[in-house]
Amino acid sequence: MTFLRRKEVEAMTGLSRSYIYASMAEGTFPNNVSVGLKGVRWVQSEIHTWCLEKLKNRK
């Protein structure tokens, strides 16, 4: 299992920081995982699956 930093998630998805956090609040983007007092990461496989779903649902 690999954890990604926010900048890596932004690069992988092309999304901005504000869009990522707004989508998390809406429940349409994978939530992050706390890895310390100030650190959060995202699970790479969850981000990958989210990207695949976006591709599958495109018109």
mmCIF file as Biopython writes it, N, C-alpha, C and O atoms, coordinates in Angstrom:
data_model
#
loop_
_atom_site.group_PDB
_atom_site.id
_atom_site.type_symbol
_atom_site.label_atom_id
_atom_site.label_alt_id
_atom_site.label_comp_id
_atom_site.label_asym_id
_atom_site.label_entity_id
_atom_site.label_seq_id
_atom_site.pdbx_PDB_ins_code
_atom_site.Cartn_x
_atom_site.Cartn_y
_atom_site.Cartn_z
_atom_site.occupancy
_atom_site.B_iso_or_equiv
_atom_site.auth_seq_id
_atom_site.auth_asym_id
_atom_site.pdbx_PDB_model_num
ATOM 1   N N  . MET A ? 1  ? 0.849   -1.171 0.000   1.0 0.0 1  A 1 
ATOM 2   C CA . MET A ? 1  ? 0.000   0.000  0.000   1.0 0.0 1  A 1 
ATOM 3   C C  . MET A ? 1  ? 0.896   1.237  0.000   1.0 0.0 1  A 1 
ATOM 4   O O  . MET A ? 1  ? 1.884   1.319  0.729   1.0 0.0 1  A 1 
ATOM 5   N N  . THR A ? 2  ? 0.518   2.184  -0.836  1.0 0.0 2  A 1 
ATOM 6   C CA . THR A ? 2  ? 1.300   3.415  -0.957  1.0 0.0 2  A 1 
ATOM 7   C C  . THR A ? 2  ? 0.432   4.612  -0.596  1.0 0.0 2  A 1 
ATOM 8   O O  . THR A ? 2  ? -0.723  4.704  -1.012  1.0 0.0 2  A 1 
ATOM 9   N N  . PHE A ? 3  ? 0.996   5.523  0.179   1.0 0.0 3  A 1 
ATOM 10  C CA . PHE A ? 3  ? 0.319   6.759  0.529   1.0 0.0 3  A 1 
ATOM 11  C C  . PHE A ? 3  ? 0.877   7.896  -0.317  1.0 0.0 3  A 1 
ATOM 12  O O  . PHE A ? 3  ? 2.076   7.958  -0.587  1.0 0.0 3  A 1 
ATOM 13  N N  . LEU A ? 4  ? -0.020  8.797  -0.733  1.0 0.0 4  A 1 
ATOM 14  C CA . LEU A ? 4  ? 0.372   9.938  -1.557  1.0 0.0 4  A 1 
ATOM 15  C C  . LEU A ? 4  ? 0.197   11.246 -0.792  1.0 0.0 4  A 1 
ATOM 16  O O  . LEU A ? 4  ? -0.740  11.407 -0.011  1.0 0.0 4  A 1 
ATOM 17  N N  . ARG A ? 5  ? 1.113   12.168 -1.030  1.0 0.0 5  A 1 
ATOM 18  C CA . ARG A ? 5  ? 0.965   13.522 -0.505  1.0 0.0 5  A 1 
ATOM 19  C C  . ARG A ? 5  ? -0.025  14.278 -1.383  1.0 0.0 5  A 1 
ATOM 20  O O  . ARG A ? 5  ? -0.313  13.864 -2.506  1.0 0.0 5  A 1 
ATOM 21  N N  . ARG A ? 6  ? -0.541  15.384 -0.866  1.0 0.0 6  A 1 
ATOM 22  C CA . ARG A ? 6  ? -1.527  16.162 -1.605  1.0 0.0 6  A 1 
ATOM 23  C C  . ARG A ? 6  ? -1.010  16.591 -2.968  1.0 0.0 6  A 1 
ATOM 24  O O  . ARG A ? 6  ? -1.742  16.511 -3.955  1.0 0.0 6  A 1 
ATOM 25  N N  . LYS A ? 7  ? 0.213   17.037 -3.043  1.0 0.0 7  A 1 
ATOM 26  C CA . LYS A ? 7  ? 0.788   17.468 -4.325  1.0 0.0 7  A 1 
ATOM 27  C C  . LYS A ? 7  ? 0.817   16.318 -5.327  1.0 0.0 7  A 1 
ATOM 28  O O  . LYS A ? 7  ? 0.617   16.535 -6.523  1.0 0.0 7  A 1 
ATOM 29  N N  . GLU A ? 8  ? 1.061   15.111 -4.855  1.0 0.0 8  A 1 
ATOM 30  C CA . GLU A ? 8  ? 1.059   13.946 -5.737  1.0 0.0 8  A 1 
ATOM 31  C C  . GLU A ? 8  ? -0.362  13.633 -6.217  1.0 0.0 8  A 1 
ATOM 32  O O  . GLU A ? 8  ? -0.567  13.247 -7.368  1.0 0.0 8  A 1 
ATOM 33  N N  . VAL A ? 9  ? -1.343  13.805 -5.318  1.0 0.0 9  A 1 
ATOM 34  C CA . VAL A ? 9  ? -2.739  13.594 -5.703  1.0 0.0 9  A 1 
ATOM 35  C C  . VAL A ? 9  ? -3.143  14.642 -6.749  1.0 0.0 9  A 1 
ATOM 36  O O  . VAL A ? 9  ? -3.809  14.321 -7.734  1.0 0.0 9  A 1 
ATOM 37  N N  . GLU A ? 10 ? -2.737  15.883 -6.526  1.0 0.0 10 A 1 
ATOM 38  C CA . GLU A ? 10 ? -3.029  16.946 -7.487  1.0 0.0 10 A 1 
ATOM 39  C C  . GLU A ? 10 ? -2.424  16.624 -8.851  1.0 0.0 10 A 1 
ATOM 40  O O  . GLU A ? 10 ? -3.079  16.805 -9.878  1.0 0.0 10 A 1 
ATOM 41  N N  . ALA A ? 11 ? -1.186  16.150 -8.869  1.0 0.0 11 A 1 
ATOM 42  C CA . ALA A ? 11 ? -0.516  15.819 -10.133 1.0 0.0 11 A 1 
ATOM 43  C C  . ALA A ? 11 ? -1.177  14.621 -10.817 1.0 0.0 11 A 1 
ATOM 44  O O  . ALA A ? 11 ? -1.303  14.591 -12.041 1.0 0.0 11 A 1 
ATOM 45  N N  . MET A ? 12 ? -1.597  13.640 -10.025 1.0 0.0 12 A 1 
ATOM 46  C CA . MET A ? 12 ? -2.197  12.427 -10.577 1.0 0.0 12 A 1 
ATOM 47  C C  . MET A ? 12 ? -3.582  12.699 -11.158 1.0 0.0 12 A 1 
ATOM 48  O O  . MET A ? 12 ? -3.964  12.096 -12.161 1.0 0.0 12 A 1 
ATOM 49  N N  . THR A ? 13 ? -4.337  13.607 -10.532 1.0 0.0 13 A 1 
ATOM 50  C CA . THR A ? 13 ? -5.723  13.846 -10.936 1.0 0.0 13 A 1 
ATOM 51  C C  . THR A ? 13 ? -5.907  15.112 -11.762 1.0 0.0 13 A 1 
ATOM 52  O O  . THR A ? 13 ? -6.882  15.231 -12.504 1.0 0.0 13 A 1 
ATOM 53  N N  . GLY A ? 14 ? -4.987  16.048 -11.641 1.0 0.0 14 A 1 
ATOM 54  C CA . GLY A ? 14 ? -5.153  17.342 -12.302 1.0 0.0 14 A 1 
ATOM 55  C C  . GLY A ? 14 ? -6.093  18.266 -11.550 1.0 0.0 14 A 1 
ATOM 56  O O  . GLY A ? 14 ? -6.495  19.305 -12.075 1.0 0.0 14 A 1 
ATOM 57  N N  . LEU A ? 15 ? -6.449  17.896 -10.316 1.0 0.0 15 A 1 
ATOM 58  C CA . LEU A ? 15 ? -7.372  18.694 -9.517  1.0 0.0 15 A 1 
ATOM 59  C C  . LEU A ? 15 ? -6.618  19.656 -8.605  1.0 0.0 15 A 1 
ATOM 60  O O  . LEU A ? 15 ? -5.468  19.413 -8.238  1.0 0.0 15 A 1 
ATOM 61  N N  . SER A ? 16 ? -7.280  20.742 -8.250  1.0 0.0 16 A 1 
ATOM 62  C CA . SER A ? 16 ? -6.688  21.715 -7.328  1.0 0.0 16 A 1 
ATOM 63  C C  . SER A ? 16 ? -6.936  21.283 -5.888  1.0 0.0 16 A 1 
ATOM 64  O O  . SER A ? 16 ? -7.779  20.427 -5.618  1.0 0.0 16 A 1 
ATOM 65  N N  . ARG A ? 17 ? -6.202  21.876 -4.988  1.0 0.0 17 A 1 
ATOM 66  C CA . ARG A ? 17 ? -6.350  21.590 -3.555  1.0 0.0 17 A 1 
ATOM 67  C C  . ARG A ? 17 ? -7.779  21.863 -3.105  1.0 0.0 17 A 1 
ATOM 68  O O  . ARG A ? 17 ? -8.384  21.039 -2.418  1.0 0.0 17 A 1 
ATOM 69  N N  . SER A ? 18 ? -8.318  23.014 -3.488  1.0 0.0 18 A 1 
ATOM 70  C CA . SER A ? 18 ? -9.662  23.373 -3.037  1.0 0.0 18 A 1 
ATOM 71  C C  . SER A ? 18 ? -10.717 22.419 -3.592  1.0 0.0 18 A 1 
ATOM 72  O O  . SER A ? 18 ? -11.676 22.092 -2.892  1.0 0.0 18 A 1 
ATOM 73  N N  . TYR A ? 19 ? -10.557 21.971 -4.827  1.0 0.0 19 A 1 
ATOM 74  C CA . TYR A ? 19 ? -11.518 21.039 -5.416  1.0 0.0 19 A 1 
ATOM 75  C C  . TYR A ? 19 ? -11.448 19.686 -4.713  1.0 0.0 19 A 1 
ATOM 76  O O  . TYR A ? 19 ? -12.480 19.060 -4.470  1.0 0.0 19 A 1 
ATOM 77  N N  . ILE A ? 20 ? -10.249 19.236 -4.388  1.0 0.0 20 A 1 
ATOM 78  C CA . ILE A ? 20 ? -10.081 17.965 -3.678  1.0 0.0 20 A 1 
ATOM 79  C C  . ILE A ? 20 ? -10.808 18.002 -2.342  1.0 0.0 20 A 1 
ATOM 80  O O  . ILE A ? 20 ? -11.568 17.087 -2.026  1.0 0.0 20 A 1 
ATOM 81  N N  . TYR A ? 21 ? -10.583 19.054 -1.550  1.0 0.0 21 A 1 
ATOM 82  C CA . TYR A ? 21 ? -11.198 19.129 -0.232  1.0 0.0 21 A 1 
ATOM 83  C C  . TYR A ? 21 ? -12.704 19.337 -0.323  1.0 0.0 21 A 1 
ATOM 84  O O  . TYR A ? 21 ? -13.444 18.796 0.499   1.0 0.0 21 A 1 
ATOM 85  N N  . ALA A ? 22 ? -13.176 20.103 -1.295  1.0 0.0 22 A 1 
ATOM 86  C CA . ALA A ? 22 ? -14.619 20.290 -1.478  1.0 0.0 22 A 1 
ATOM 87  C C  . ALA A ? 22 ? -15.269 18.969 -1.883  1.0 0.0 22 A 1 
ATOM 88  O O  . ALA A ? 22 ? -16.356 18.641 -1.408  1.0 0.0 22 A 1 
ATOM 89  N N  . SER A ? 23 ? -14.614 18.217 -2.751  1.0 0.0 23 A 1 
ATOM 90  C CA . SER A ? 23 ? -15.151 16.922 -3.190  1.0 0.0 23 A 1 
ATOM 91  C C  . SER A ? 23 ? -15.146 15.909 -2.046  1.0 0.0 23 A 1 
ATOM 92  O O  . SER A ? 23 ? -16.054 15.085 -1.943  1.0 0.0 23 A 1 
ATOM 93  N N  . MET A ? 24 ? -14.144 15.965 -1.204  1.0 0.0 24 A 1 
ATOM 94  C CA . MET A ? 24 ? -14.127 15.093 -0.026  1.0 0.0 24 A 1 
ATOM 95  C C  . MET A ? 24 ? -15.311 15.423 0.877   1.0 0.0 24 A 1 
ATOM 96  O O  . MET A ? 24 ? -15.970 14.521 1.394   1.0 0.0 24 A 1 
ATOM 97  N N  . ALA A ? 25 ? -15.582 16.705 1.067   1.0 0.0 25 A 1 
ATOM 98  C CA . ALA A ? 25 ? -16.698 17.130 1.918   1.0 0.0 25 A 1 
ATOM 99  C C  . ALA A ? 25 ? -18.035 16.667 1.343   1.0 0.0 25 A 1 
ATOM 100 O O  . ALA A ? 25 ? -18.962 16.358 2.093   1.0 0.0 25 A 1 
ATOM 101 N N  . GLU A ? 26 ? -18.136 16.620 0.015   1.0 0.0 26 A 1 
ATOM 102 C CA . GLU A ? 26 ? -19.355 16.163 -0.656  1.0 0.0 26 A 1 
ATOM 103 C C  . GLU A ? 26 ? -19.452 14.635 -0.686  1.0 0.0 26 A 1 
ATOM 104 O O  . GLU A ? 26 ? -20.513 14.082 -0.976  1.0 0.0 26 A 1 
ATOM 105 N N  . GLY A ? 27 ? -18.350 13.962 -0.387  1.0 0.0 27 A 1 
ATOM 106 C CA . GLY A ? 27 ? -18.330 12.510 -0.428  1.0 0.0 27 A 1 
ATOM 107 C C  . GLY A ? 27 ? -18.092 11.940 -1.811  1.0 0.0 27 A 1 
ATOM 108 O O  . GLY A ? 27 ? -18.389 10.772 -2.058  1.0 0.0 27 A 1 
ATOM 109 N N  . THR A ? 28 ? -17.554 12.756 -2.726  1.0 0.0 28 A 1 
ATOM 110 C CA . THR A ? 28 ? -17.324 12.309 -4.102  1.0 0.0 28 A 1 
ATOM 111 C C  . THR A ? 28 ? -15.847 12.076 -4.424  1.0 0.0 28 A 1 
ATOM 112 O O  . THR A ? 28 ? -15.492 11.807 -5.571  1.0 0.0 28 A 1 
ATOM 113 N N  . PHE A ? 29 ? -14.995 12.181 -3.413  1.0 0.0 29 A 1 
ATOM 114 C CA . PHE A ? 29 ? -13.562 11.953 -3.592  1.0 0.0 29 A 1 
ATOM 115 C C  . PHE A ? 29 ? -13.067 11.196 -2.370  1.0 0.0 29 A 1 
ATOM 116 O O  . PHE A ? 29 ? -13.568 11.416 -1.268  1.0 0.0 29 A 1 
ATOM 117 N N  . PRO A ? 30 ? -12.089 10.305 -2.544  1.0 0.0 30 A 1 
ATOM 118 C CA . PRO A ? 30 ? -11.589 9.523  -1.401  1.0 0.0 30 A 1 
ATOM 119 C C  . PRO A ? 30 ? -11.077 10.409 -0.264  1.0 0.0 30 A 1 
ATOM 120 O O  . PRO A ? 30 ? -10.408 11.415 -0.500  1.0 0.0 30 A 1 
ATOM 121 N N  . ASN A ? 31 ? -11.397 10.025 0.951   1.0 0.0 31 A 1 
ATOM 122 C CA . ASN A ? 31 ? -10.927 10.758 2.117   1.0 0.0 31 A 1 
ATOM 123 C C  . ASN A ? 31 ? -9.450  10.492 2.370   1.0 0.0 31 A 1 
ATOM 124 O O  . ASN A ? 31 ? -8.903  9.465  1.967   1.0 0.0 31 A 1 
ATOM 125 N N  . ASN A ? 32 ? -8.828  11.436 3.041   1.0 0.0 32 A 1 
ATOM 126 C CA . ASN A ? 32 ? -7.425  11.265 3.387   1.0 0.0 32 A 1 
ATOM 127 C C  . ASN A ? 32 ? -7.292  10.487 4.694   1.0 0.0 32 A 1 
ATOM 128 O O  . ASN A ? 32 ? -8.277  10.218 5.381   1.0 0.0 32 A 1 
ATOM 129 N N  . VAL A ? 33 ? -6.054  10.136 5.015   1.0 0.0 33 A 1 
ATOM 130 C CA . VAL A ? 33 ? -5.726  9.358  6.202   1.0 0.0 33 A 1 
ATOM 131 C C  . VAL A ? 33 ? -4.741  10.170 7.031   1.0 0.0 33 A 1 
ATOM 132 O O  . VAL A ? 33 ? -3.741  10.659 6.506   1.0 0.0 33 A 1 
ATOM 133 N N  . SER A ? 34 ? -5.015  10.313 8.303   1.0 0.0 34 A 1 
ATOM 134 C CA . SER A ? 34 ? -4.104  11.026 9.188   1.0 0.0 34 A 1 
ATOM 135 C C  . SER A ? 34 ? -2.864  10.166 9.438   1.0 0.0 34 A 1 
ATOM 136 O O  . SER A ? 34 ? -2.975  8.986  9.770   1.0 0.0 34 A 1 
ATOM 137 N N  . VAL A ? 35 ? -1.690  10.766 9.275   1.0 0.0 35 A 1 
ATOM 138 C CA . VAL A ? 35 ? -0.442  10.028 9.505   1.0 0.0 35 A 1 
ATOM 139 C C  . VAL A ? 35 ? 0.432   10.721 10.546  1.0 0.0 35 A 1 
ATOM 140 O O  . VAL A ? 35 ? 1.640   10.490 10.605  1.0 0.0 35 A 1 
ATOM 141 N N  . GLY A ? 36 ? -0.171  11.550 11.346  1.0 0.0 36 A 1 
ATOM 142 C CA . GLY A ? 36 ? 0.569   12.250 12.379  1.0 0.0 36 A 1 
ATOM 143 C C  . GLY A ? 36 ? -0.225  13.446 12.848  1.0 0.0 36 A 1 
ATOM 144 O O  . GLY A ? 36 ? -1.395  13.601 12.498  1.0 0.0 36 A 1 
ATOM 145 N N  . LEU A ? 37 ? 0.405   14.287 13.636  1.0 0.0 37 A 1 
ATOM 146 C CA . LEU A ? 37 ? -0.293  15.450 14.170  1.0 0.0 37 A 1 
ATOM 147 C C  . LEU A ? 37 ? -0.744  16.406 13.073  1.0 0.0 37 A 1 
ATOM 148 O O  . LEU A ? 37 ? -1.833  16.974 13.157  1.0 0.0 37 A 1 
ATOM 149 N N  . LYS A ? 38 ? 0.072   16.588 12.056  1.0 0.0 38 A 1 
ATOM 150 C CA . LYS A ? 38 ? -0.262  17.539 11.001  1.0 0.0 38 A 1 
ATOM 151 C C  . LYS A ? 38 ? -0.289  16.918 9.613   1.0 0.0 38 A 1 
ATOM 152 O O  . LYS A ? 38 ? -0.619  17.595 8.640   1.0 0.0 38 A 1 
ATOM 153 N N  . GLY A ? 39 ? 0.048   15.659 9.511   1.0 0.0 39 A 1 
ATOM 154 C CA . GLY A ? 39 ? 0.181   15.048 8.195   1.0 0.0 39 A 1 
ATOM 155 C C  . GLY A ? 39 ? -1.026  14.234 7.772   1.0 0.0 39 A 1 
ATOM 156 O O  . GLY A ? 39 ? -1.611  13.495 8.564   1.0 0.0 39 A 1 
ATOM 157 N N  . VAL A ? 40 ? -1.385  14.386 6.501   1.0 0.0 40 A 1 
ATOM 158 C CA . VAL A ? 40 ? -2.423  13.545 5.910   1.0 0.0 40 A 1 
ATOM 159 C C  . VAL A ? 40 ? -1.914  13.008 4.588   1.0 0.0 40 A 1 
ATOM 160 O O  . VAL A ? 40 ? -1.079  13.632 3.933   1.0 0.0 40 A 1 
ATOM 161 N N  . ARG A ? 41 ? -2.416  11.851 4.200   1.0 0.0 41 A 1 
ATOM 162 C CA . ARG A ? 41 ? -2.051  11.222 2.937   1.0 0.0 41 A 1 
ATOM 163 C C  . ARG A ? 41 ? -3.304  10.580 2.353   1.0 0.0 41 A 1 
ATOM 164 O O  . ARG A ? 41 ? -4.310  10.398 3.038   1.0 0.0 41 A 1 
ATOM 165 N N  . TRP A ? 42 ? -3.216  10.248 1.085   1.0 0.0 42 A 1 
ATOM 166 C CA . TRP A ? 42 ? -4.290  9.533  0.401   1.0 0.0 42 A 1 
ATOM 167 C C  . TRP A ? 42 ? -3.755  8.181  -0.037  1.0 0.0 42 A 1 
ATOM 168 O O  . TRP A ? 42 ? -2.577  8.047  -0.368  1.0 0.0 42 A 1 
ATOM 169 N N  . VAL A ? 43 ? -4.626  7.179  -0.037  1.0 0.0 43 A 1 
ATOM 170 C CA . VAL A ? 43 ? -4.241  5.837  -0.459  1.0 0.0 43 A 1 
ATOM 171 C C  . VAL A ? 43 ? -4.212  5.832  -1.992  1.0 0.0 43 A 1 
ATOM 172 O O  . VAL A ? 43 ? -5.208  6.140  -2.646  1.0 0.0 43 A 1 
ATOM 173 N N  . GLN A ? 44 ? -3.059  5.478  -2.545  1.0 0.0 44 A 1 
ATOM 174 C CA . GLN A ? 44 ? -2.857  5.530  -3.988  1.0 0.0 44 A 1 
ATOM 175 C C  . GLN A ? 44 ? -3.893  4.706  -4.746  1.0 0.0 44 A 1 
ATOM 176 O O  . GLN A ? 44 ? -4.415  5.161  -5.764  1.0 0.0 44 A 1 
ATOM 177 N N  . SER A ? 45 ? -4.194  3.516  -4.273  1.0 0.0 45 A 1 
ATOM 178 C CA . SER A ? 45 ? -5.146  2.653  -4.979  1.0 0.0 45 A 1 
ATOM 179 C C  . SER A ? 45 ? -6.546  3.273  -5.009  1.0 0.0 45 A 1 
ATOM 180 O O  . SER A ? 45 ? -7.274  3.095  -5.985  1.0 0.0 45 A 1 
ATOM 181 N N  . GLU A ? 46 ? -6.928  3.993  -3.963  1.0 0.0 46 A 1 
ATOM 182 C CA . GLU A ? 46 ? -8.234  4.657  -3.945  1.0 0.0 46 A 1 
ATOM 183 C C  . GLU A ? 46 ? -8.277  5.791  -4.960  1.0 0.0 46 A 1 
ATOM 184 O O  . GLU A ? 46 ? -9.297  5.991  -5.621  1.0 0.0 46 A 1 
ATOM 185 N N  . ILE A ? 47 ? -7.192  6.529  -5.090  1.0 0.0 47 A 1 
ATOM 186 C CA . ILE A ? 47 ? -7.131  7.611  -6.072  1.0 0.0 47 A 1 
ATOM 187 C C  . ILE A ? 47 ? -7.152  7.028  -7.478  1.0 0.0 47 A 1 
ATOM 188 O O  . ILE A ? 47 ? -7.814  7.558  -8.371  1.0 0.0 47 A 1 
ATOM 189 N N  . HIS A ? 48 ? -6.429  5.943  -7.666  1.0 0.0 48 A 1 
ATOM 190 C CA . HIS A ? 48 ? -6.401  5.273  -8.970  1.0 0.0 48 A 1 
ATOM 191 C C  . HIS A ? 48 ? -7.808  4.783  -9.352  1.0 0.0 48 A 1 
ATOM 192 O O  . HIS A ? 48 ? -8.246  4.963  -10.489 1.0 0.0 48 A 1 
ATOM 193 N N  . THR A ? 49 ? -8.497  4.175  -8.409  1.0 0.0 49 A 1 
ATOM 194 C CA . THR A ? 49 ? -9.859  3.691  -8.653  1.0 0.0 49 A 1 
ATOM 195 C C  . THR A ? 49 ? -10.788 4.853  -8.979  1.0 0.0 49 A 1 
ATOM 196 O O  . THR A ? 49 ? -11.622 4.736  -9.877  1.0 0.0 49 A 1 
ATOM 197 N N  . TRP A ? 50 ? -10.662 5.971  -8.270  1.0 0.0 50 A 1 
ATOM 198 C CA . TRP A ? 50 ? -11.466 7.157  -8.545  1.0 0.0 50 A 1 
ATOM 199 C C  . TRP A ? 50 ? -11.228 7.639  -9.980  1.0 0.0 50 A 1 
ATOM 200 O O  . TRP A ? 50 ? -12.179 7.981  -10.684 1.0 0.0 50 A 1 
ATOM 201 N N  . CYS A ? 51 ? -9.969  7.667  -10.413 1.0 0.0 51 A 1 
ATOM 202 C CA . CYS A ? 51 ? -9.639  8.082  -11.779 1.0 0.0 51 A 1 
ATOM 203 C C  . CYS A ? 51 ? -10.257 7.128  -12.800 1.0 0.0 51 A 1 
ATOM 204 O O  . CYS A ? 51 ? -10.801 7.575  -13.810 1.0 0.0 51 A 1 
ATOM 205 N N  . LEU A ? 52 ? -10.180 5.830  -12.552 1.0 0.0 52 A 1 
ATOM 206 C CA . LEU A ? 52 ? -10.765 4.850  -13.463 1.0 0.0 52 A 1 
ATOM 207 C C  . LEU A ? 52 ? -12.282 5.028  -13.572 1.0 0.0 52 A 1 
ATOM 208 O O  . LEU A ? 52 ? -12.842 4.898  -14.661 1.0 0.0 52 A 1 
ATOM 209 N N  . GLU A ? 53 ? -12.944 5.322  -12.466 1.0 0.0 53 A 1 
ATOM 210 C CA . GLU A ? 53 ? -14.381 5.555  -12.482 1.0 0.0 53 A 1 
ATOM 211 C C  . GLU A ? 53 ? -14.729 6.784  -13.321 1.0 0.0 53 A 1 
ATOM 212 O O  . GLU A ? 53 ? -15.725 6.782  -14.044 1.0 0.0 53 A 1 
ATOM 213 N N  . LYS A ? 54 ? -13.926 7.813  -13.228 1.0 0.0 54 A 1 
ATOM 214 C CA . LYS A ? 54 ? -14.151 9.021  -14.030 1.0 0.0 54 A 1 
ATOM 215 C C  . LYS A ? 54 ? -14.019 8.687  -15.514 1.0 0.0 54 A 1 
ATOM 216 O O  . LYS A ? 54 ? -14.807 9.166  -16.329 1.0 0.0 54 A 1 
ATOM 217 N N  . LEU A ? 55 ? -13.038 7.877  -15.866 1.0 0.0 55 A 1 
ATOM 218 C CA . LEU A ? 55 ? -12.869 7.474  -17.261 1.0 0.0 55 A 1 
ATOM 219 C C  . LEU A ? 55 ? -14.037 6.611  -17.742 1.0 0.0 55 A 1 
ATOM 220 O O  . LEU A ? 55 ? -14.515 6.761  -18.866 1.0 0.0 55 A 1 
ATOM 221 N N  . LYS A ? 56 ? -14.478 5.722  -16.884 1.0 0.0 56 A 1 
ATOM 222 C CA . LYS A ? 56 ? -15.572 4.811  -17.238 1.0 0.0 56 A 1 
ATOM 223 C C  . LYS A ? 56 ? -16.872 5.583  -17.465 1.0 0.0 56 A 1 
ATOM 224 O O  . LYS A ? 56 ? -17.679 5.200  -18.313 1.0 0.0 56 A 1 
ATOM 225 N N  . ASN A ? 57 ? -17.077 6.648  -16.726 1.0 0.0 57 A 1 
ATOM 226 C CA . ASN A ? 57 ? -18.325 7.409  -16.782 1.0 0.0 57 A 1 
ATOM 227 C C  . ASN A ? 57 ? -18.284 8.587  -17.746 1.0 0.0 57 A 1 
ATOM 228 O O  . ASN A ? 57 ? -19.249 9.348  -17.822 1.0 0.0 57 A 1 
ATOM 229 N N  . ARG A ? 58 ? -17.208 8.751  -18.471 1.0 0.0 58 A 1 
ATOM 230 C CA . ARG A ? 58 ? -17.140 9.892  -19.397 1.0 0.0 58 A 1 
ATOM 231 C C  . ARG A ? 58 ? -18.039 9.635  -20.595 1.0 0.0 58 A 1 
ATOM 232 O O  . ARG A ? 58 ? -18.353 8.493  -20.932 1.0 0.0 58 A 1 
ATOM 233 N N  . LYS A ? 59 ? -18.436 10.708 -21.216 1.0 0.0 59 A 1 
ATOM 234 C CA . LYS A ? 59 ? -19.343 10.597 -22.367 1.0 0.0 59 A 1 
ATOM 235 C C  . LYS A ? 59 ? -18.655 10.986 -23.638 1.0 0.0 59 A 1 
ATOM 236 O O  . LYS A ? 59 ? -19.267 10.953 -24.706 1.0 0.0 59 A 1 
#
